[in-house]
């Protein structure tokens, strides 16, 4: 029998890796290098897109995030060495773990090479993909398989974000934001407790660069001072509220650049829950603290019904595809109340099933989306006839304005069990 000739080594301009006769560890190391090249290409693509967007809007390419610069000046000057870390369990096969990690990274990056936004390929047939951006898991920049239609718009708007929940206390979420610019650089939103944040940083070998606060309540900023002491992170927060640490003070209309992450967010004034509450929006994501919950809104501790309704109206004007990252896991309790207000709302009934399934599995119901909230959240539907009728039946009198309807629904929710 004729002996099969030995495989020849693959040769190319960049000396591509020969797949035959190579062990998994070397293959993984090669894929790490390939990933870096893909990340560089992805960043160039993003920079080009941002420049094009600014040109179309008539903005100058030289515009910079002033708030981010101020935050950098306030930080303790020190150099930081960041190393790629892979969580390791004693007794595990390190080579196998590295290979698996590299293969996962390469999988996402290879998907990027073939990805185009849906708008660039009009009329393309496709099948909607279930579970692409699963609730309670990180929302990544280029999920695989590539979604189409509405899901494609969501991915396009959040290309540069990886957002993950850090549970705290009984039902709080501290949101950790990562950027593709530097996978080890992170920011957190509303760190009421430092301990789970520090644990996450240590486990994954991450560096905390920035803290975003939406309002002054302790369950949202109680861990900020300890995190600043441990990491030197820059802090950003509402300009009209007392915070436990020195911070760059923000107000609606400001733009805040996050040091080390190459990310910028717009600041919105959303008073109601507290007098100076703010929210951060950008990259297809909204971090709204306790102003809006999924199927609910915050109590009126310092603001008025008119202020809160105006704040919610402003949030509802964001794109339907915008992900909503709020401060608490209140979804099932809020849906119970929403069902009482609008018993005939099929969207609420469907959401109850999905949210119940997620919580049964121990997974967050968040993020939600603006589009979903406009269909199921009674506090965004004060102008809807069914909500108005329910509020008037409870009040026993006509409610002539949306503010009056909202105030009655909020009062109803305060005592609902």
N, C-alpha and C positions, 0 to 999 in steps of 0.2 A: 504494500500500500504506500502510495506517495505521501511523504511527510509534509504537513501543511507548513508553509513558510512562516517565519516569525513576523509578528506585527511590526511595521515600521513606526518610528517615532514621528509624531505630528510636528511639523515645522511651520512657522509663520513669522510675520514681522515682529510680533511680541512674544515669540517662543511659547505658544500655547501649551498647556499641560497635556502630556500623553496619558490617556485614560487607562491604558493597559499596563499591568504589572506595577501599579502604584498602590501603596497602602492608603487607608482611609485618612490617616492623620496628615500626610503630605497633600492629599487631594483637598482636605479641608483648608489647609494653609493657602493653597493656590486660590481657592474660592474666596477666601478673605480678601486677597489682592484684587480679584475680579470685582468683588463687591465695592471696594474703594473706588475703582474706576467708574462703576455704574453710578455711585453716589455723586461723583464729580459731574457726570453727565446730567444727572437729575437736577443738581443744583444750578447748572448752567441753564437748563430748561426753565427752572423757576425764575431765575434772575431775568431772563429774556421776557417771560410772561409778565412779570411785575413791571418792567420798563415799558412794555407795550401798553399795559393797562394805564400807566401814569401818562403816557403820551396821549392816549385817547381821551383821558380826562383833563388834559391841559395842564398837568402838574409838572413840576420840575423834577428831573432825575436827581437833583442834588438835595432834595428834601430829606431831612433826617429826623429821627425820633428824639426830640429835645428832652422829653421826660426820661428816656433811656440813658441819655448822656449824664443828666443830673444824678440818676441812680448810680451810675458807675463811679462818679466822683465821691459818693458817700460811702462806698464800700471799702472795707479794709483792704489795702493793697497787699496782695500776696500772690505768688505763683502757685498754680495747682497742677499736679501731675495726675492725669487721668489714665487709667488702664482698663482695657476691655475685660470685664469680669463675667465668668459663667458660673452660676450657682453650682456648687459641687457637694455631693453627698458622699461621705466616707464610704469607701468600698466600691464606688461606681467606676466605670470604665471611662477615664478622662478623654482618651483618644476618641472613643465613640461619641461622647458628649460634644466634643469640639466639632467632629464631623457632622453631627446632626444639626448643630447650630449654624455651621457654615452653609449646609445644604438649604436650611430654611431661609437664610438671608439671601442666598443666590436665587432661590425660587421667586422671592418677591422682586428682586432686581431684574431677573429675566422677564418677568411679567411687564415691567416698566418699558422694556425695549419695544414691545409690541403694542403698548397702550396708546390710544388717542382718545381725547374727549369725545363724548357722543355728539357734541355740536359740530365737530370737525368732520363727521361722517354721517350726514343727514340721510335718513331713509334706510340705514343699515338694519337688517333684520336681526333679532336677537331674542333670547329667552331670559326672563327675569330670574335672578339668582336668589335663592333663599339663604338667609344666614350669612350674607357677605359681611355685614356690619352688625354682628350680634350684640344685643344689649348686654352690658356688664363686662364686655371684653374691650381690648384696646381698639380704637378706631384708627386704622393704619392708613398710610398715604396711598398705597397701591395694592389693594387686596386682590387675591386670585381665587376664583376666576373673575375676570373683569366684568363688572355689572354694566347694565345698559339702562337707558331711559332715565327715570327719576333717580335711581340709585347712582347712576353715573354722575349726575349733577352733584349729589352729596359728596362723592369721593373727590370730585374736582375742586369743590369748595374747601375741603379739609386736607389737601394734599400734603401739607407740611406738618400736620399734627398727629401725635400719638397721645391720646388722653386715657388715663387709667384711674379707676377709683381706689382710694385708700379708706377703708371703713374706719370710723372713729365713734367713740361713745356708743349710744344705743342705735342711732339711725343717721348719723352725719356721714357725709362723703367729703373727703379732702381730695381734690382733683389734681393729679400729677400730669404735667404737660411735658412732652419730650419733642425735640426737633430733630430732623434728619441732618441738620447742619453739624451737630455734635451729639451723637447718641447718648453720651454720658452727662450732658447738661440738661437739667430739668428745672421747672418752676412748679410751685404748688399754689392752689387756690384755697383760701380759707382754712388754714391749718389750726383748728381749735386745739389739737393735741400734738405735741412734738414727737411723742414716742413712736407711733406707727410710721411717721415720716422718716425718722432717723433709721428705723429698722429697714424700711424699703431702700433707703439710700445705701446702707451697709450691705444688704443682701445682693443688690445688683451693681454695686460699684459705681454709684451715681454721684454727681456733684450738684447740690442745690444752688442755683444762681439767682432765683427771684421768688418772691412771695407776693401774691396778689390778694388783697383783702377787699371784700365787698361791703362790709359794715362792721361795727364795733363790738357786736355781741361776743362774749367769751368763748362760746362753742365754735366760733369762726376765727378768732385771733389769739386764743389763749396760749397756743404753742409757738407763736411768732418769735418772742424774745429768746427762747431757748434755741430755736433754729438759727437765728441770726448769730448768736454767740458761738454755735457749733460750726457754722458754715460760712459766715460773712455774707450771706445772701442779701441782695437789695430788696427793700420792701416798698410796695406801692399800695396806696389805699385812699379812702374817701377824704377829701379835704376838709369837710365840715364835721368830722367825727373824731373823738378821742381814741387814739390807738396806743397799745402798750409799748410800742417801739418807735424809734425815729423812722419816718417814711417819706417818700416822695408823695406829695398831696395832689390828688387828682379831682377833676370835675368833668361834667359832661362836655363832650367836644374835644377833650384832650386825646392825644394818641400816646400810648406807652410802648416803648421798645424794651424787650426783655434781654438783658445782657447775657451774652453767651449762647442764646438760642436763635438769634436772627429772626425773631418774630415780633410783630407789632399788632396791638389791639386798640380798638377805639373804645373810649369810655362813654357810658350812658348814665345820666342822672335818672335814678328810679326810686324816688322817695315813696314812702308808704309804710313799709315794715319798720324802718327807722327814718329819721329825718334826712340823713345824708347818704343813704344807700346808693351804691353805684353798681354797674354791671360792666363786663368786658365782652366785646364782640369782635370776631375776626377769624379768618381762615375757616369759615363755615361753622363756627362754634360760638355759643353764648354761655357765659358763666354768670349766672344771675343771682347767686346766693339764696336769700330767702324772699325775694320779691315774687318769683313765680315758682311753683312746684309743678310736677306733672299732675294734671287735673286739679290743681289748687293754687293758692297764693298764700303769702305770709299774713300773719295777724297784724292789725294796725296798732302797733305799740306806740309809735311817735307821730305817724302821719295821719292824713285824713282819707276818707273814701274817695274823694275827688282826686287826690294825689295818686293813690294806688291805681285807680282806673286809668288815669293818664299814663302812668308808668307801664301798665300792662298793654295799653293801646300802642305805645311806642314799641314794645317787644313784639307785638303781633304784626307789626309792619315789616319785620325782618323776613328774609326769604323763607318759604315754607320748608326748604331742605335744611335749614340751620339746626344743628344739634343743640339741645338744651341740657346743660349741666347745672342742675340746681343743688342746693345744700343738704337735702334730707331725702330719705327713703320713706315718703309718705304716700306713695301712689295708691296702694290698695285702700287705705282709709279715705283718701280723696275721691276715689272712684265710687266708693259706697255712698258718699254724699252726692256725687254727680248723678248717680242713678236715681236718687231721691228727687233731685231737681228736674231731671229730664228722663223719665222712665221709658220713654219711647225712642231714645237715641240709640240706634243700632251700633254706631261707632263706639259708644261707651261700653255696650255689652260685649263687643268684640275685644276691646282693650282689657276688660276685666278678666277674660279668659287667658289672654296672653300674659298679663301681669301676674296672675295667680300661678301660672305654670312656671314663670321665671323665679318667683319667690319660693315656690315649692322646691326648686332645684338649688336654692341658696344663691341665686344670681340677682344683681341689681336690675331694676326696671328701667334704669337710666343708661344712656341719655335718651330723652324724648326728642321730638322735633317740633318746630313751630307749627307746621302744618297739622300734626296730630293734635296739639294743644288747642288749636282753633276749632277742632271738631268735638273735643271731649271736655274741655275745661270750662266749667260754668262761669268762672270769673273773667273769661275772655269773651263770653257770650251774653253779656248784659243787654245787648240790643236784639237778641234772638227772642222771638215771640213766645216760645215755650218756656224759656227761662223767666221772662217777664211775667207770664201768667202764673207760674209757680210761686214767684216772689210775692205777687199781689194776693194770691190766695192765703199765703202765710201771714202777710201783713194785715189782711182784711180791709185793704183800701187801695185805691189806684196809686201807681208809682209812675209819675209823668216823665221822668228823665232816666237815662242810663245810670247816672250817679246814684239816684234813689234806688234803682233796681240792684245795683252792685252793693250798696250799703246794707240792704235787706238780706241779700244772699250771704254777705260776709257775717252779719249778725247771726243768721241762721246756722252757719257753719261753726261759729264759736261755741254753740251749745249742742251741736249735733253729736249723738253717740250711736 
